[in-house]
């Protein structure tokens, strides 16, 4: 399985991003250009709204409104649209490498829609915009090793990327890493509300909450230990932090978080179009 950094990969041909002006398509396209992974004259993006301002600094990037035109021009096709829009996309990939960033859409569904068995499923998250995403991906049997090296290089332009051994693992990662960034946002919102209720000015409360969460994540990332070990040490210290942690534990914090992941995982396994609003 692929993991971590690989050597530079120069795509032998052109890369096209369907939905290249959406939040994920834009993040990936700009990262590929800024890091020099794909030359501007080898990138094609499609969007119903036309050229826009996203690639203004790279005039060589070709912007089209017809997805069939994009598919004919490129060698690698990235699908970056909402899952429910896949059925309305008209593409004939003719066996080209296709990278799908669509949640709730299986390899088989993508392959049957675009006309290629060389399909990779990947799951982005919002941190791609700041190049800090975690990009798990899974490849169909028809995807060769050269394709896999290319996929790894393209995806890790937005953070970290890792190949998975089973498609079912990607369904779970859709909940854990795809929906996961929303959970710290909920925690930050709750902390901000509490600070406001305690009379802390908004600007100070926001600064304190954001720096605490960001700094705490950096500390966790730097430790050569499991997060649970840190929790156990803090609880054993029996200070103010221990009192807060114990209250959260006793209140069912872990069970609630697991419930949220279970629900996100359940939704990820539902076929697109079945999921209720």
CORZI-V435528 format. One line per field, one symbol per residue. burial: 1 if it has 24 or more other C-alpha atoms within 12 Angstrom, else 0. Layout:
# CORZI-V435528
burial = ???
This chain:
# CORZI-V435528
burial = 0110000011100111111111111111111110001111011111100010011001001111111111111111111111100100101111111111111111101110111111111111111100101111111100100011111111111111111100111111111111111000000100110000000000001000100000000000000000000000000000000000100000000000100010011111100000000
